[in-house]
Amino acid sequence: MSLFESPLSRRRLLNRLCTGFGGLALNSILHESQAAQDSSLLGHHVARAKRVIFLFMHGGPSHIDLFDYKPTLQKESGKPLPFGERSVQFAARGNLMGSPWDFRQVGKSGLWMSSLWKHLPKVADELCMIHSVCETNVAHGGACMKLHTGDEAFLRPSMGSWISYGLGTENRNLPSFITICPTSLHGGINNFGSAFLPATHQGVPLGTPGYPNTLAKDARFHYMDNREQSSTQQRLQIDLLRRMNREHRKIDPVLEARIQSYELAYRMQTEAPEATELKGESEATRQLYGIDQPETSNFGTLCLQARRLTERGVRFVQVSHAHSLPFNNEQWDQHSHLEKGHSTNVNQIDQPITGLILDLKKRGLLDETLVLWGGEFGRTPTVQKGDGPKGRDHHPDGFTMWMAGGGVKGGFRYGSTDEFGYHAVADRCTIHDLHATILHLLGLDHTRLTYAHAGRDYRLTDVSGNVARKIFS
């Protein structure tokens, strides 16, 4: 019988209407679930990657001592730089200084790596070296902000927040953007903040931001265990808050974001503790990440947590390395003690990073996960003036970052610096270019991923940025 063939009782009419609304709701839920499983349904074009792990080397690792082999620099070491230095410098600089480490070609692809790397050569053919990154600030604060947010001065949403905004979440019970053990220096929380984007897209720290990093043993979500109230009581509280603020939130989007954060915190209680608990991992996996060794245990634990969060659908996971050395409290920032500092730092991250890539590949996650490695700038090919063990100054004019998985060519070199490792000269990759490329791999057009704020449309790449298509597999 159709709806209009005969009069319906009020109860029967409501029953039919409610069934229809239920169908609409079910259809919406099923669509969201399917979209989360297939990222090609999201974004602007077919995605090559679903998520990102950003291994941030805070302080500025030296490209010419790690990946960018320069025979001419070795030959001319001790001589003056044959061209003028940049006008804005962070510290006084002297003559050229060759790398204290030997370089060799590794993997079938023959990528260059210094002798510092003992484990990373195992996955050389998975790495896409970008040797021409440039155009960050010469100071840590501005450079970190530029790398993370696309702007070195103004408060802008971070890269992870833009990705969360553009793609949403794959797992409603976990944040879409998590930063593990972030440092509080050089931008601090602004490096993983959402700025004018809805607050639900800001990075959630796993471990309280500090200096240096929070230790892995303290990397946990706080207040996940509420012993005073049951899950039912908490649900009732959140529902009451939502009803009380129903009218007010229409004119206050910040309030709506706050309510959503309460909702997420409530749901996280069911999944977050298990996601960060490593007791179920095998001894072989722990050894793969170097968790069984004192020098690699901390960073290895962070990398393993990143894998666990990634396989549970977190869109963007950042792992920061900012170890405080007794002779130099500036992470990778070796203005002096270059040999000792970089040797210690590489020793801490080499096996964990290699283990992460091998583990992702073994689990079938590497093809859909983009791994990004790098710092806010490189180091100068000249020595920094001063007494004591030698070091290098900040260098934003040409340095190396690398990617793995997520649709990029493995064993590939993109771009180059000049014969001294000073200027990016071929296939220059600005930070806006880097961001545009990352977004493209995730299925997002950086020119269309915009947000209206203060009378204009903003985007991660501001008004520039070109996609580095040559690196796509």
N, C-alpha and C positions, 0 to 999 in steps of 0.2 A: 504494500500500500504506500503510495507517495505521500509526501508531507501535506498536500492540499486536498486529498481525496475525501477526508472526513476530519472533523475537529479533533484535536489532540488535547489530552489532559496536560496540565502544567508539568506534572511529574514526567510524563512521557516525552514532552518537548525538551525539557532540560536534559533528560537522559540521552536523547539523540544528539543534542548540541555538544554536550560534554564529551561524548564519544568522538565527535569530529575534532574538537580541540585536542583531545588526547592523541589522535592520529597525527595531527600537525606537529605536536611536541615530539612524538616518537620519530617522525620523519626528520626533524631537525637534529635530534640526538644521533640518529644513524648516519646522517650526512656528516656531522662533525667527526664521528668516529672514523668513517671512511676517509675523510680528508686528512685526518691525523696519520692514518696508515699510508696514504699516498700523497706525498708532498707535491707531486706534479699537478694536483688539483688546486694548489694554492699559488699565490704569486702571479707573475705576469707572463711567464713562459715555462717550459719544462725545466725542472731543476736537475742539476747534476749532483747536488749534495742536499741532505736534509738538515744537517746540523754542523756546528763548529766547535772545535776544541782549540782555544788560543793559549799557547804556552808563552807567557810574557816574561822576558828576561829583563827585569827592571835595572836600569843603570847604563845600558849601552854596551853590548858585547862587541868586541873588535872583529870586524869582518875580515880584515887583512891578516889576522892571526888564527882564524877559524876556517873560512871557506873560500876567500877570494885571493887566490895565489897570484903574487906579483913578482916575477923573476927580476924585473928592472928595479923594483924597490930593494930587493935583496942585494943587487949589484951596486946600487948607488947609496947604500946605507952609510950614514955619516956625512953625506954631502948636503948642501942647501937644497931646498925645494926649488926646481927650475922655473917656477912661475909664482905669481903673487898669492898670498893667503887670502881667505875671505876677510872682508872688512870687519865683521862682527865675530869676535872670538870669545870663548869662555875663559881661557887661560893663556899665558904666554907660551909660545911654541919655538922649538929649535930646529935642528936639522932632521933629515930623513932617518928613520929607524926601521931596519928590516925586521921581519918576524924572528923571534928566537926559536921557533919551531919549524921543523921540516914539513914539507907538504908531499902528499902522494895521491895518485889517482885511485879511486876505489869503485867497486861494483863493475858490472858489465858496461855501464854507461861512462865510466871513467871520470866521475865527478871529483873535483879536487877537495881534499880535506886535510887539515893539519894533523900532525902526529898526536895532538891532544885527544882526538877522538879514537877510542878503542872499540866501542860497540856500534856507534852510528853507521860505520861502513857496511854493516850487515843489511841495512835497509836503504842504502844509497840509491838503489834503483826505484825506490818509491818516492824520492824527494824531488821537488821542483824548486831549484834555486833561483831566487830573484835577486840578481846582483846589482840592480840599479835603483833601489828604493832611495828616495830623496825628498827634500823639502819639508823637514820638520824643523822645529825651533832649535837653537843652539844650547838652550838651557833645559834642564830636566822637566820642570813644570810645564812649560809651553809645549815641549816635544811629546810628553806623555798625554797631555790633553789633545794634541793634534792627532796622535795615533789612535786614541780611544774614541774621540768624539768628532774628529774632522775639523776642529777649530782650536786654536791655541790660546784664545783669550776669553771668548764669551761662553756662557754656560749653555751647552748644547747636549742633546741626548747622546748616550754612548752607542757604540756600534752594536753591542749586544741588545740594547733597548730597541734600536731601529729594527733589528732582525726579529725580535719578539713582536713588535708592533706589526711588521709586515707579514709574518707567517703564523703568529699565534703559538699555541702550545700543542705538543703531541701527547701530553699527559696532564690532565686537569688536577692531579694530586701532587704535582711538583711544580716549582717555578719554571718558567720558560728560559730564564737567564740566571745562572748561578756563578759566582766568582769565589774560588777556593783560596782562602788565606790571602786576601788582598793586602797590599801595604797602604799605610795612611799618608805616605809622602807624595809630593808632586802631583797634586790634583785630588788625591784621596778618594773619597766617596763619589766625587764628580766624575771620576773615570768609569764608574759603573752606574751612574745615575740616569734617570729618565728625563730630567729637566722638565720641559713643557709637554712631553708626551704623558699620557695617563700613567699614574704611579704604578699600576700593575705591571708595567714593562721594565721597571728598574731592576738592576741586578741584586740578587739576594746573597749576602755573604755567608759562606760556610766557614765559620770561624770569624771572630771579631777582627775587623781591620786593625792592624798594628804595625809597629816598626821594630825590628824587621818583621818578616812573616810570622803569623801565628803558627805554632808548631802543629804538625799533622795530628798529634794526639789530642789537640784542642779544637780541631776542625770539625765542628758539629753544629747542627741547628739548635738554637736555644728554645727552651720552653715547649718541647714536643711532648712532655709527659705531664699532664694535668691530673694530679692525684686528688684534687679537691672537688672536681666536678666530673660527672660521667659524660660520655659522648652525647647522650640524649639531652642532658642539661645544657651543654654548650650549644647544641643545635637550636634549642629553644631560645637561648640568649641572642644568638645571631638573628633568628627570625624576628624576635621582638625589636631588636635594633633596626632591622630593615623596615618594619611596620611604622616605628616611631619616626623614622627619617624619610618616609615615602614622599612627602610633599617637599621637604627641604632639599632633598637631593636633586630635584628638578632644576634648581637654580644654583646648585653647588656640585660640579662634577668631581671636585676633590673629595667630597664626602662619599660619593659613589665609589671612587677608587679605594677609599679607606675600608668601606664595607666589603668590597671584593677581596681586599687583603686579609680581612678577618675570615672570609670564606675559604681562601686558600690555606691559611694557617690551620683552620679546622680540618681540611681534607689532608693536609700534609702529615698529620698525626698517624694516618693509616699506612703511609708509604715511605716517608722520609727517613725514619730510623733504620729501616731495612736497607734502603738504598745506600746509606753511608756506612753500614756495618760490614767489616771485612772478614768476620769470623768464618763465613762460608767459603771463602776463597781457598783453593788448594795450595799446598806447599810449593808446588811447581810454579804456580802463578806468582806467588810472593817472591820466589827466587828470580823469576823473569824480570820483575820490576826492581829488584835489588833491595827489597824490604828486609832481607835477612842480613844486610850489611850496614854497619853504622853510618858510613859516609853517604849512602844512597837511600837509607830507610825513609827519611822525611819526605823527600821529593818523590820517591817511588810510591809512597802511600797516597800522595796527592794525585799522582797520575792514575793510579788504580781507582781512586774515587771518581776521577773524571770519566774513566771508561764506564763505571757502574751507572753514573748519572746519564751518560750519553745513551747507553743501551736501554735506559728507562724513559727516553724521549725528551730529555732536556735539550732545548734548541741550541743554547750557547753556554759553553762551560769555559771559564778562564782559570788557568792555573798560573800563579805568579811565583817566580823565583827571585828572592831578594835576600839572600843569606847575609848576615852581618859577620864580617871577618874581623878578627881581633886587631889586624893592622890597618884595616880600611873599612869604615862603616858605610860604604856607598855601593853595596851590591856589586854589579858588574862594572862599576865606575872607577876603573884603575888609572887614576891620574899618576899614581906611582905603584910600585909592586905589581907590575903587569904580569910577570911570569908566575908569581906566587898566586895572585888573585884569580887569573883565568884558569890556571891548573886546578885550583880548588873547586871553582865553580863548575867547570866541565866534568870533573870527577863526580860531582853531586848529581848531575842531570843526564849524563851520557847513557848509562844503562836504563834508568827509568823511562826516558823518552823512546829509546830503541824498543824496550819492552812494550810500551804503549802501542806503538805502530804494529809490532808483530802480533800483539794480542787482538787489536782491532781487525787486522787482516784475517787471523785465524777464525774469528767469530763472524766474519762476513760483514763487518761494520765499516771497514776502511773506505770502500767504494762510495758509501753514502755519508761519510763523515769527513769534513775538511779540517785537517790539522794545520795550524798556523804557528810558526815559531819566529820570534824576533824581539828586539828591544826598541826603544824610542829613537835611537840613532846608533851610528857606529863609532869608531875611534880614528883619530888622525894618523896618517902615515908618518907624521913627524913626531918627535919626542917632545914631551912637555918639559919646559925648562924648570930646573929646580935641583936641589941636592937629593941624594938618596937613590934608592932603586928606581929604575926608569918606568915611565908610564906614558899614556897617550891622552890627549884632550878629546872633548866631545866632537862628533863629526856628523852633521846632518846632510852633507852634500852628495853622498853616495855610499850606500851600505847594503848589507845582505839580510834578507829574510827568506824563509823557505816555507813551502806548503807540501802536504802529502795527502793522498786520497782525494775524495770529493770531486772527481772529474778533472784533475790536473794531470799533466804528463809526468810520469816518474822518470828519474834519471835525466832530467832536462835542465838546461841552463838558459835563463832568460835575462837579457840585458847585460851590461858590463860597465865597469868603471874604467878610467884611464890607466896607464901603465903603473901609476903609483897608488891606485885605489882611492883617488881624491874625488874626482867629479864623475857622476853618472853620465855616460856619453852615448850609450846605445840603448834604445827602448827604455828611456827614462820612465820610472814608475813613481809618480808622486803619491802621497798618502791618499789623495782623492781617487787616483787611479787604482790603488790597492783596494780601497773600500768599494769602488764600483765593480771591481772584478769579483770580490767576495760575494757581494749581493747578487751578481749575475749567476754565479755558481749555485746560489740558493734559489734561483728562479725569480729574482727580483730585478726590475729595471730601476737603476738608481735615479733616473730622471723622473720616474713616476711615483717613487716611494716618497711621498711628501706629507707634511702636516701643517695645517693652517694655524699660525700663531702670530700675534701682534701685527696683524695687517698684511702678512705675506706668507707664502708657502715655503717651508724649510725642508731641507733634505740633508742626509748625511754627507753628501759630496758637495754641498753648497751650490755653486754655479759652474762647476767644472767636473773633471773626471772622465777618463777613457778606459774602457774594458780591455785588459791584456789578453786578447783572444788567442794569442800564439801559445799560451800555456795549457789550453784545453786539450784533453785527450780525445 
